[in-house]
Amino acid sequence: MKLLTHNMIQCHVANCKSHNFPLKIVLAEENSIENEECEMNPDFIRHMLPKLEWSALKNTVDSLGLGNLPEKVPSPDNIPLETLAVLHHVLLEVDVKNCQLVCPNEECNRSYPVVQGIPNLLLTKDEV
Amino acid sequence: MKLKELEGWLGQLDSFEDPKILLEQYPTPPHIAARMMYTIENSFGDIGGKAVADLGCGPAVLATAAEMLGASYVCGFEIDEDVIEIAQGNKQDMECEFEIVQVDVTKLLGMDKRFDTVILNPPFGTKKNKGIDMVFLSKAISMATTAVYSLHKSSTREHIGKKAKDWGVKMDVVAELRYDIPAMYKFHKKDSVDVRVDVLRFDCT
């Protein structure tokens, strides 16, 4: 699971309506994050800025200690090179293989497993 | 990449091993998938450098095609664990990077406008799932900022056109193809059936 994917996933439990995003990443073991190096496409990163939930991304990147992002979303036309590099890395190269995604809503706390990089958002009958 | 080359690659992908009729699991033949995806990129430029979602991705034929045609980010959404395993195998064989999320697409939440392009070969909504094609389609439209491309039986074109009007999106028929459905299930009496299908484009701008 790339963090770009994580940036779009909220808790899916029907009754969980608030504070249900971003899901907290609880890593399964030391080696549950891999890096898949790929070529940077700066235009794509700029293009995606308006589609990101910035504070959720920053929060997640900080909690995993993956790099420094500014507090506020940079403007696409005026984004420093180093920020571009961090964004490329955290959005498209970092690959979380095994973890739990935990709903931040304390009344919910539902945990979704990520196994071999695939988040499972399926619910049981009484959660729908 | 040339059309023939794309079709050749897609022809090497594994398909459903044990298709489930309740989920209306029919493979997207390489011939159809390649033409659909090639048209989307070459006539509309909606794949290269874009964020693309594939709803109900199955063995990830369309997702693989999207990545091969230069999409910068691709995510397939699929409910069925068995078929996800096949998609995962295809991803490794083709050295692809696309993402897979296991979820019931009809219950997918919070993805509004997060993708440029959404592609899908939805369940056609026959048998016990009447209307599910429209549920997939409206979800797709909510997720895209540019366009949705979807495969439907040509016989349902008028009905879908009316829905699109209700939703306030412009619909165009961008390709008419023949979908050769091989006999896969017990209730299939003929060896294969030729079904006419449309690739429909929904403008989401």
Interface residues (C-beta under 8 A of the other chain):
Chain A: M1 K2 L4 T5 M8 I9 Q10 H12 F21 E36 C38 N41 D43 F44 H47 M48 K51 L92 Q116 G117 I118 P119 N120 L121 L122 L123 V128
Chain B: G49 A51 S72 Y73 C75 I79 I84 Q88 E97 E99 I100 V101 Q102 V103 D104 K107 L108 L109 G110 M111 K113 R114 F115 T145
